[in-house]
Amino acid sequence: VVIEPPSSIVEPATLNDVVQVDALAEHPDHFKGEIVLRAAVAGVNEAEKVFGVIDAEEFETCGRVDCGDGEILPVKFAGKFPKPKTIVRITGRVARNEKGLIFVAERVEPEP
């Protein structure tokens, strides 16, 4: 007999898991260490080396970056910025700053 855990239990992610923005925003404390985040780019601020992302599944459903709950996760990145409305996989870590959650990216790649 296999007993499934209740759906309210969220297991910590590993680097092999791909995490959606909504899952990260809902349970940020479950994501320790380096993870891969799948997201759609909502906008960029190259002057501050930050770009904003939304949940990729929401973007795929509605086709716009302003759909859903309007939750935009800032991503700090020192490399070349992706274009808005691009679905990317971002390798990095969750952090907190004075404004709340921020994702600190090591690598950003277009989704294969």
C-alpha positions in Angstrom: 0.0 0.0 0.0 1.4 3.4 -1.0 0.3 6.3 1.1 0.4 9.7 -0.7 1.2 12.7 1.5 -1.5 15.4 1.7 -1.3 17.9 -1.2 -0.7 20.7 1.3 2.7 19.3 2.1 5.4 20.8 -0.2 8.7 18.9 -0.4 11.8 21.1 -0.6 13.0 21.4 -4.2 16.3 20.1 -5.5 18.4 21.4 -8.3 16.9 18.7 -10.6 13.4 20.1 -10.0 12.1 23.0 -12.1 10.1 25.4 -9.9 7.3 27.7 -11.1 7.2 31.3 -9.9 3.7 30.9 -8.2 5.1 27.9 -6.2 8.1 29.9 -5.1 6.0 32.9 -4.1 3.6 30.8 -2.2 6.2 28.8 -0.2 9.6 30.6 -0.4 10.9 28.9 2.7 10.7 25.5 1.0 13.3 26.4 -1.5 16.8 26.3 0.0 20.0 26.4 -1.9 20.3 26.5 -5.7 17.2 25.8 -7.7 16.0 26.2 -11.3 13.1 28.6 -11.8 10.9 28.5 -14.9 9.5 31.9 -15.6 8.3 34.4 -18.2 10.2 37.8 -18.3 7.8 40.7 -17.6 10.3 43.5 -17.9 13.9 44.6 -17.4 15.7 47.4 -15.5 19.3 47.1 -16.8 20.4 50.2 -14.7 19.7 48.3 -11.5 20.7 44.8 -13.0 17.2 43.5 -12.2 14.5 42.0 -14.3 11.0 40.9 -13.3 9.4 37.5 -14.0 5.9 36.0 -13.7 4.7 32.5 -13.7 5.4 30.9 -17.1 2.2 28.8 -17.0 0.1 31.9 -16.4 1.9 33.6 -19.3 1.3 30.6 -21.6 -2.4 30.6 -20.7 -3.1 34.3 -21.3 -0.2 35.4 -23.6 0.4 38.6 -21.7 2.8 39.6 -18.9 0.0 41.5 -17.0 -2.3 38.5 -16.4 -2.9 36.6 -13.2 -2.5 38.2 -9.8 0.1 40.7 -11.0 2.8 39.1 -8.8 6.2 39.9 -10.3 9.3 38.4 -8.8 12.5 40.5 -9.2 15.6 38.7 -10.4 19.1 40.1 -9.8 21.4 39.2 -12.6 24.8 40.5 -13.7 24.8 38.9 -17.2 22.9 39.6 -20.4 19.2 40.2 -19.9 16.6 38.2 -21.6 13.9 40.0 -23.7 10.4 40.6 -22.2 7.8 37.9 -23.0 10.6 35.2 -23.1 10.2 32.0 -21.2 13.5 31.3 -19.4 15.1 28.9 -16.9 16.9 30.7 -14.2 19.5 29.0 -11.9 20.0 30.7 -8.6 18.8 31.2 -5.0 16.0 32.8 -3.2 16.9 35.8 -1.0 15.1 38.5 0.9 15.8 42.2 0.8 14.1 45.3 2.2 11.4 45.0 -0.5 10.7 41.3 0.1 11.6 38.3 -2.0 14.3 38.5 -4.7 15.8 35.7 -6.9 19.6 36.0 -7.2 20.5 34.4 -10.6 23.7 32.7 -11.5 22.6 31.7 -15.0 19.6 32.6 -17.3 18.9 30.5 -20.3 16.0 30.5 -22.8 13.8 27.5 -22.4 14.8 24.7 -24.8 
